[in-house]
Amino acid sequence: MTLGASARDKLFVAALLTPCLLFVVVFAYYPIAYSFYLSLHKIVLSLPALGQPFVGLENYRTLLRDGVALRSLTNTALFAFFSVGLEILFGLLIALVIHRRFKGRGIVRAAVLVPWAIPTVVTSQMWRFIFNDKYGLLNFALHGADVGSYTAWLADPGFAFGAIVVADVWKASAFAGLLILAGLQGIPEELYEAARIDGANAWQRFRRVTLPLLKPAILVALLFRTMDAFRVFDLVFVMTQGGPADATNVLQFYGYKKIFAEGLMGYGSTISVLVFVVTFAVAMMYIRVVGTRLFGREA
Amino acid sequence: MRRPGSRWGRGLLAAVIIALSVFALSCEKKAPEGKTVLTFVTWKPNQPEVWDEILAAFSRENPDIDLRREVGPHSSTAFHDLLTQKLKNKSTDADVFLMDVIWPPEFAAAGWAMKLDDRLGEGERERYLKGPLLADTYQGSLYGLPLFVDGGMLYYRKDLLEKYGFEPPATWQELVEQARTIVRGEAGEDEGALYGYSGQFKQYEGLVCNMMEFIMSNRGTLFHRDTRKSGIDEPPALEAVRFVRKEIIGGVAPRGVLTYQEPESLDLFIQGKAVFHRNWPYAWEIANNPERSLVAGKVGVTKLPHFPGGKSFSTLGGWQVGISSYTEHPEAAWRFARYLSSPRVQRLLAVRAGLAPTRKALYDDPDVLGANPQFERMKGVFLAAYPRPRTPLYPAVSHVMQRYFSRAVSDPGVDIAKEAERAAAEINDIVSLSP
């Protein structure tokens, strides 16, 4: 059998691509579709006698009435709002600092990225120790040896929620900074020179040159961080287990508990689908609304 | 792709794949001639050498069985995930396994654990403590053999109690008063150096265990077995929860206990910062180990207090041996399970690993008591220990209770009665799902 060279090349390309496509279908599309399928059934692992009846949208109706789920949805949204907002702010500051040329910049750049490089489970454990009420660094920094005034941070619903935001901001600001830095480096130096010649001061240069041209980079950072924030799991798992009094219960953690601890495959999948839909909607919103307005005007 | 090198590369890749599959095939377990392969699924033990010894002895005495051990995670929750995945898939390579005390009803209802009614005779059952055996029973049938038992108990500072002329407290009110007096007397200006009580009040399973002890010692209950309704919204239970919120959390115990599991609460005690401490039997060895504990030799242990008119109560913990319904070797599996639960193995576990036996007779055994003098006093606790609500949906029930208790004791503004009513309704809904 003989094939033309180009046909053979095409075949080879197809052969190389097929595993990749298969991989995406098997590990990305199939689980999403399967979760959706499961969410339409009533499945209780410890009660096989119930069978796995198709219940249509019943799980979704339950979800709408489930106070704990709605509470964790609110928690997740608030978490995303606060942590992403702060991360973009700090990310911008970090990017502006490490964009400047100064002695030791390489070391500073590497140092700033360390929090991002540490696995979240480890950082969560670290922050759990920092917020500890007896030997935590925070209490020691605030009150020194005055043990009587120590606060049990993670025991207070408000503080505990603040604590997971702080831990997330500490970890992810550097990542936002990295994305924004990439944007900064794409801004031509001549624009600043021109602005300087026109008599613009530092603040004006930042407002009129840097910020507008950084918008695409900021948008990307915003998009990545919001999607991550909506899927937060490990911080909560290690630091608070959703407590106290459900103050830090987030959707992913709630769904995990339903599926793996309680064995409610159907209902737990419904929660996963909700996380997927919310994340997807957030991404679409950013790209559509912010994105087209931004890029549309420029084009 | 026309370079000879790439052809070489692909040839090499193919060779590696073939080699790997041959290797994988050869790893397929092959029983030695005439031997029965038996797989034992267990968690990662604290004392691996003791378990090696136990399994080696069984293999020596049962040459016809090829015993394999699969070691899972140490944490009960993670081990549950691994084991139930296997059983859900009807895997045949989990012949014998360990079950936490709250799992038998779930495993029984799901059809994962084998019924042992015909195998364990009435006379043999008499020899076990009542609580663990009850935990292994679901709808009148037995699904596991008790291996060792855990129960909540009260550790206290012998030296401090003596100094102030106190006997270990019989009621919770006494505990609070003694703790207050001692803390006030000891602290001087150094506020916060000593607390009255430490326990486990984080939002997790341990919170349910702690709260159950308060509630049952006030003649309340979490769950009525006969009517299958939750009892957490009834007056004795509400009263106990109110007591915890008012007198324990931020009272004699620091507010930080709301974030404590066993290790953190034990830390407070062994650093000499708490007068009273609630924990499981394992804490005895640590609290009296001079290398780990600042209060070694000053620690006493006794039954948990109760409310006036109630009886001391201890939440039952511990582990069971179960046999899979999907095993291909029920006889060999039974032989092994029985061996694990035998007086001989239980004695070894008690003497060498400090685990409390489930067989009554061992509490009079000189070897066991020689190694664990505290068992003498713990016996009463274990005899009175009682399992948590037994339903195949226990994990879901537990989560509702964890949420309710966490809200009720951490937030002084919460209307306990109203929250309890809501939680009880939710529990009743869940339980009504199962037959």
Interface residues (C-beta under 8 A of the other chain):
Chain A: R8 D9 F12 V44 L45 S46 L47 P48 A49 L50 V68 N132 D133 K134 V147 G148 S149 Y150 A152 L154 A155 D156 P157 T240 Q241 G242 G243 P244 A245 D246 K257 F260 A261 E262 G263 L264
Chain B: M1 T77 H80 D81 T84 K88 E106 A109 A110 G111 D190 E191 G192 A193 K202 Q203 Y204 P254 R255 G256 V257 L258 T259 E264 D267 L268 K273 P392 L393 P395 A396 H399 Q402 R403 S406 R407 S410 D411 V414 L433 S434 P435
